Amino acid sequence: MTRTHKMRPAKASGTQTTRFSLALLCGILTAAFLAPLAAQTAKEGAVAIVVNANTPVSNLTLAEVRKIFRGEKQYWSTDLPVVLLVRAPVARERDIVLKVIYQMTEAQFRQYWIAKIFRAESVSAPKLVYSTDMANQLVSTLPGAISFIDARQIGSGLKVLRVDGKLPGETGYPLR
């Protein structure tokens, strides 16, 4: 007569269970603390397109952003003009906007607006803002205002626009 032995799974020792639980807990805590840090790191270098909170838009394509910043679209609606605010030449964000949106050098940008005003295609060039605080304040108080700021310095009372469906810090966001 042959005896058949049933194999029983080995019981985990208390020490193994404790180690596994601690490793799992450490993994969860690490992910919880690193996720906000990763989001902040992703925003570094990103430039947010911001508008007054009452502006009737929340998502634009890069081509639409380009038309607005080039003065080709001058009204959000029939009774709400676009108020274009552009950072002064010393701002890092301006360099990114010139490269990605305008696709121009600083000299080409100045010539572009001089020619646009000379041809009466625009009444004036964009208004210059000299600091992030000034941009935050003006955009939050001027109906129809639009500007760009460092994504890490967005003030209250502003609406951050999605560009091509993406917010600053998301993969594929074009303004970096």
Secondary structure, DSSP 8 states (H G I E B T S, - for coil): -------------HHHHHHHHHHHHHHHHHHHHHHHHHHHHHHTT-EEEEEETTSS-SEE-HHHHHHHHTTS--EEETTEE-EEEEE-TT-HHHHHHIIIII---HHHHHHHHHHHHHTTS-SS--EEE-SHHHHHHHHHHSTTEEEEEEGGG--TTEEE-EETTB-TTSTT-S--
